[in-house]
């Protein structure tokens, strides 16, 4: 089946996860702990992040979880913060995080557009931070559709965002590929009836992704060759 549209995860797919979110995690924990290293380590353990090394555990809630899910973990340890205040702070910090592109995104995405492909984003981040991140590297106008966990379509591993993209661009799910770096992405793609393309610029290994991926590539830059364009 010819692939006519691609819907991408954001973190770990368009942007290198470790390079982008290590500094973010350290900054957030420093703010939440008031500079108390012991408390920062305690909060980091709760979300699967080592603030000293700047690294995430493979099962960290930050990797594929929503802001709401991260707050669910942090809130019991932060009684001085309201839930709404935590969500607002995390969204603001996320929106301002410097993004490290997995490949040079502008020429990669323009190449797909020139080949006639429709492009979308389905992320478990908020829609506002997602749009900020895309704009920060000059590619926001190259996507036909952007959905975050708070856009009204649900969030991965449920397929709602992906199906909303397919409906928006008028292309059948069977002619659409879901591109992502996590099992949540692959599960959502399978549930939507899409081709699943795994990439290794997140925290999951090829062995992790292989059972649910139609193909696992080193990064998104290998997609045009795989598609034969």
Secondary structure in CASP SS format (residue, H / E / C, confidence):
PFRMAT SS
TARGET T0000
AUTHOR 0000-0000-0000
METHOD secondary structure of the structure
MODEL  1
X C 1.00
X C 1.00
X C 1.00
X C 1.00
X E 1.00
X E 1.00
X E 1.00
X E 1.00
X C 1.00
X C 1.00
X E 1.00
X C 1.00
X C 1.00
X C 1.00
X E 1.00
X C 1.00
X H 1.00
X H 1.00
X H 1.00
X H 1.00
X H 1.00
X H 1.00
X H 1.00
X H 1.00
X H 1.00
X H 1.00
X H 1.00
X H 1.00
X H 1.00
X H 1.00
X H 1.00
X H 1.00
X H 1.00
X C 1.00
X C 1.00
X C 1.00
X H 1.00
X H 1.00
X H 1.00
X H 1.00
X H 1.00
X H 1.00
X H 1.00
X H 1.00
X H 1.00
X H 1.00
X H 1.00
X C 1.00
X E 1.00
X E 1.00
X C 1.00
X C 1.00
X C 1.00
X C 1.00
X E 1.00
X E 1.00
X C 1.00
X C 1.00
X C 1.00
X C 1.00
X H 1.00
X H 1.00
X H 1.00
X H 1.00
X C 1.00
X C 1.00
X H 1.00
X H 1.00
X H 1.00
X H 1.00
X H 1.00
X H 1.00
X H 1.00
X H 1.00
X H 1.00
X C 1.00
X C 1.00
X C 1.00
X C 1.00
X C 1.00
X C 1.00
X C 1.00
X H 1.00
X H 1.00
X H 1.00
X H 1.00
X H 1.00
X H 1.00
X H 1.00
X H 1.00
X H 1.00
X H 1.00
X H 1.00
X H 1.00
X H 1.00
X C 1.00
X C 1.00
X C 1.00
X C 1.00
X C 1.00
X E 1.00
X C 1.00
X C 1.00
X C 1.00
X H 1.00
X H 1.00
X H 1.00
X H 1.00
X H 1.00
X H 1.00
X H 1.00
X H 1.00
X H 1.00
X H 1.00
X C 1.00
X C 1.00
X C 1.00
X E 1.00
X E 1.00
X E 1.00
X E 1.00
X E 1.00
X C 1.00
X C 1.00
X C 1.00
X C 1.00
X H 1.00
X H 1.00
X H 1.00
X H 1.00
X H 1.00
X H 1.00
X H 1.00
X H 1.00
X H 1.00
X H 1.00
X C 1.00
X C 1.00
X C 1.00
X H 1.00
X H 1.00
X H 1.00
X C 1.00
X C 1.00
X E 1.00
X E 1.00
X E 1.00
X C 1.00
X C 1.00
X C 1.00
X C 1.00
X C 1.00
X C 1.00
X C 1.00
X C 1.00
X C 1.00
X C 1.00
X C 1.00
X C 1.00
X H 1.00
X H 1.00
X H 1.00
X H 1.00
X H 1.00
X H 1.00
X H 1.00
X H 1.00
X H 1.00
X H 1.00
X C 1.00
X C 1.00
X C 1.00
X H 1.00
X H 1.00
X H 1.00
X E 1.00
X E 1.00
X E 1.00
X E 1.00
X E 1.00
X C 1.00
X C 1.00
X H 1.00
X H 1.00
X H 1.00
X H 1.00
X H 1.00
X H 1.00
X H 1.00
X H 1.00
X H 1.00
X H 1.00
X C 1.00
X C 1.00
X E 1.00
X E 1.00
X E 1.00
X E 1.00
X E 1.00
X C 1.00
X C 1.00
X C 1.00
X C 1.00
X C 1.00
X C 1.00
X H 1.00
X H 1.00
X H 1.00
X H 1.00
X H 1.00
X C 1.00
X C 1.00
X C 1.00
X C 1.00
X E 1.00
X E 1.00
X E 1.00
X C 1.00
X C 1.00
X H 1.00
X H 1.00
X H 1.00
X H 1.00
X H 1.00
X H 1.00
X H 1.00
X H 1.00
X C 1.00
X C 1.00
END
